């Protein structure tokens, strides 16, 4: 009975919140109003609270622009988590566009969809990301290229770091700021989350989306740490692969410290 009530409550919040904000977002998109960048944050914040995600932020979002956030990727929940702490747009794989509900919401948030396996489209996709950066938008790149089990940070794919390089000629100072962000699910119902409970947080991809969403909804009360590390200045003399490795190391450090409880203030 409690499980059914919880599902009903979250479903009701999702439906009412979306129906209220949807027309406003569509109007803002049509007019090109800056509200289109802020509304998604309200949506993500309320949904995080209704699901039971307690987001704790360590460090702060850089005020430098252009700004590319590079993060590890644990689960579909990361979108709501990061979307609740900053006004951002996401780089998403092209398949997300066709997902029921999620694909529609991603389009409303003006996500940049990329086809990583289609080389002939890489230039256009990088140009799209670069244009967003130059326009002053904060763009999020999940550099692992897939979700994980939540116990580790996987190697980063440096290919889309090319968007930072492509934006350089159009930046006033000749550099793009890349800020490492670590996302770590560290607690469940106020208790430290170990490997036994990590499948509630992590979504490695071999579990169906619907099944995993139901598990999260029924579990509730998840603590997640978002750690903003110092940004890296990427300029014309920077090596893309070296920059990717440096950012990966900082993301992994923040992630491991969070799992060990070393980021508490």
N, C-alpha and C positions, 0 to 999 in steps of 0.2 A: 504493500500500500504506500509506504513512504517513497519507494522508488518511483512508483507511478505518479505520485504527487510532484516529485522533483522534476521528472520529465515534463509534466504538464506545465509547471511553473516556468521552467527555462524556455520551453517552446512558446509559451504565451509572451514572455518578455521579448524573445527574438522577433516574434511576429508583430507585436505592437510597436516596438522600437523601430523596426525596419519600415513599417508602414508610415510612421510619423516622419521619419527623416528622409525617406525616399524622395518624395516630391520636392523637398527643399534642396536635396543634393542634385536632382535632375535640373532644377532651375539654375542653381549655381554653376553647374557644368555648362549649361546652354549660354549663360552670360559670361562665363570665364571669371566668375567672382572668386575671390580668395577663400570664401567660405567653403568651397569644394575641397580645400586642403584640411580644414579644421573639423568638419562634420564627422569624418570617419573616426577621428580620435574619440569623440563622444560615444559613438557606437561601440567601439572596442572597449572603452572603459566600463560601460554599463554591462556589456556581455561578460567581461572578465569577472566582475563582481557577482553576476547572477550564476555563473558556472561554479564559482568558488575559487578562482585564481587570485591569490594574494601576491601582487607584484611589488618587489622591493628593488629600488634602484640604487646602485653604487656608482659614484662618479657622476658625471653630467654630460649632456649632449654638447658637443663643441659648437661654438658660435661662428666658427670660421665657415666660409663658403667659397667655392663649391664644396659640398660635403657628401662623401660616399660612406655609408655605414656598411661594414662587412662583419657578418655574424655567422656563428655556427647555427645549425638547423636541427632541432630535436623533433618537432611535431608541427601539425597544422595550428596548434595553439600559439606558436611563436608569432604568428601574424597578429593575433589579438593582443598579445603581450607587448610587442614593440609598438603596435598601433595605439596602445593606450598611454604610452609615455612620451610620444613625439608625433608631430605631424609629418608623416613620411609617405613615400610611395615605394612599392616593392617591385623587384625584378622577379618574375615568376616564369616557370617553364610553361611552354605553350599548351600542354595538356590541361593545365588548370582552367584555361578559358572555357573548356567544355564540361567541367564538373558541374553537377547540379547544385544550385544555390551558391556554392563557393565561387564558381566561375563568374556568376552574375555579380556577386559582391565585389570580386576582384576588379571587374571592369568598372564598377561604380567608383572604386577608389583609384582608378586611373593607373592600374598596374601596367608595367611594361612586360609584355610576353615575349619570350625568346625561344627559338628553336636551336638548341645547342648542337644538334647533329646535322643541321643543314648549313654547310659552310658558305654557300652563296648568299645567304641572308645575314651573315655575321656583321658585315659592314653597316647595313641599314639598321640593324638592331643596336649596335654600338652607338650609332649616330643618334638614335632615339634616346638612349640613356644619357648621352652627353648633353643633348638639348635640355633634358630635365635638370641636369646639374647646373648648367649655365643659367637656367631660369631661376636658380636659387632654391630649388626643391631638394629635400634630403632624400636620397635614394638608398634603399636597403638591398644589399646583395647577400644571399645565402651562398657562400662560396664553396661549400661542400658539394653542392649540386644535387643533394638528396637529403632526406631525413635520416636520423640515427636512432640508436637504442637509448640515448640519453646518458650513457656511461662514459663517452669519450668524444673527442673532436676528431673528425676524419680529415684527411689531407684536402687542402683547398685547391680548387681549379682556378688557375690564373687567367684563363682566357678572357673573361668579362672584365678583368682589371683594365683591359684595353679601352674601356669607355672613359676611364680617367685620363689615359694618354690622349685620346681623341679630343677631349675637352680642353686640353692645355692651351692650344693656340688662341682660344677665345676667352681665356680667363684674364682678368686685369693684372694679376700678379704672376701669371705663368705657372700656377700650380693648383693642384686639387688636393683637398685634405681627405685622407682616408682614416676613418675612426674604427678601431676594432671594438666589437660588442660581443660579450659572452652571455649566453642564455643558459641557465642551469636550474633544473627543477630539484629543489633541495628538501622539501618537506611535504608531509601528507597528514592532515588533521593535527597539525602542530608538532608532529614528531619528525625526527630526521628521516629522510627517505634513503633507504639502502637499495642494493641491487634487486632485492625481492620485489619492491614496489615500483621500481623504475619503469616496467612496461606500461604502467598507467600514464607516465609522462612521455616516454619515448614512443615514436611511431616509425619503426624501421622500414615500413613499406610492404612487408609480407602479411600484414593484418589489414583487413578491409576497413575503409574509412568509417563506414557506418558503425561497425562493431567497436572500433576504437573510440569514436565519439560517445557511444553509449557507456563504455567503461569509464570514461572521464566524467561524464555527467553523473553517473551513479556514485563515483568515488568522491568527487568534490573536494573542497578545502585543500588545494595544492599550493604550496609556497614556491615561488619562482624568483630567482635573482637575475637582474639585468645589470651587467657590469660594463660601464663605459670606460675604456682605457684611453691613454693619451693618443691623439691623432698623429698620423704619419703624413708629412708633406711630400707629395708626389709631384716631381717636376720633370723637365725635359731630359735631365741627365740620369733620372732614376731608372733602374732595371725593373721591368714589370714582374718577373718571376721572383726576384729578390724581395721586392715589396710585398708580394703575396706571402712569401715564407715568413717575413717579419710580422705581418699582420696575423697570420695563422698562429705564430708562437705566442703573441699577446692574447689572442682569443683563448687559446688553450690554457695559458697561465691563469687567466681570470676564471675560466670554467673549473679548472682543477681546484683552485683555492676556494671557490664557492662550494663545491662538493665536500671539501674538507672543513667547511665552516670557518674559513679564515678571512672572509670578507665582511664579517659582522662589525657593526659600528656600535 
